[in-house]
Amino acid sequence: MKDIFYTLAHVTFGFLASVSVLISPILTVINFLIFLIYELDEEWNISDEAYQELREYGFGFGLGTVVMLITLLNKICIGG
């Protein structure tokens, strides 16, 4: 159960990082750097498998990007 919570947290943070570009592009970079530093710190201190958590973050980031692109294409094609 704990693993599912952590996975969802990483995916959610990645999703929010990609959507934060709507507020300011620099927020996306800051969110990624914060997450990367956090994961590297965990890797060095507790030998956590950071690559899996970065993959989960990347999945959320990609999901957020796809949602934004679909929304944009919908507005362009349909005019909604």
N, C-alpha and C positions, 0 to 999 in steps of 0.2 A: 504494500500500500504506500509505503514511504517513497519507493522508487517511482511510482506513478505520479505522485505529487511533485517530485523533483523534475521529472521529465516534462510534465505540463508547465511547470514554472519556467524551464529553459525555453520551451517552445513559445510560451506566451511572451517572454522577454524579447525573443527574436522577432516575433510578430509586431510587438509594440515598437521595437527599434526601427523596423522598416516603415511603419506607418508614421513614425515621428518625423519623417522627411517632409510631411505635409506642413508641419509647424516650422521647421528649419532644417536644412540639410546637415548642418553641423551636429544636430542632436543625434542623428544616426551614427555618425563617426564616434561621438562621445559615448553613446550607449555600447557600441562594439568594443571600444577600448576599455571601458569599465568592466565589461564582462570578460574580456580576454585577460586583463590583469587579475581579476578575481579567480579565474580558472587556473592561471599559471601559479598563483599563490597556493591554491589548493593542491595542485600537482606537486609543487616543491615541498610543501609542509606535510601533507598526509598521503602522498603518492596516489592521489585520486586519478582516475582515468579521464583526463580533461578532454581528450579527443572525442569521446562519446557525448559529452555535454556540449561541446562546440558543434557537433553534428546536429544535436537537438535544437540548438540556437539557430543554426543555419536552416533547418527545416522550417522553423517558425518565421524566419526572415524571408525565406523563399515564398512561403504561404502568404505572408502579408504583401509581398511584391506582386504576386499573381492576382490577389484580390484587388489591389489598386489598379493594375493594368486592365483587368476585366471591367472594373467600374469606369475607367477612362474610355475604353473602347466602346462600352455601352453608350456613354454620353456622346461620343463622336458619331457612331453609326446610327443610333436611334434618335439622337438629339434630345435625350431625356435629361 
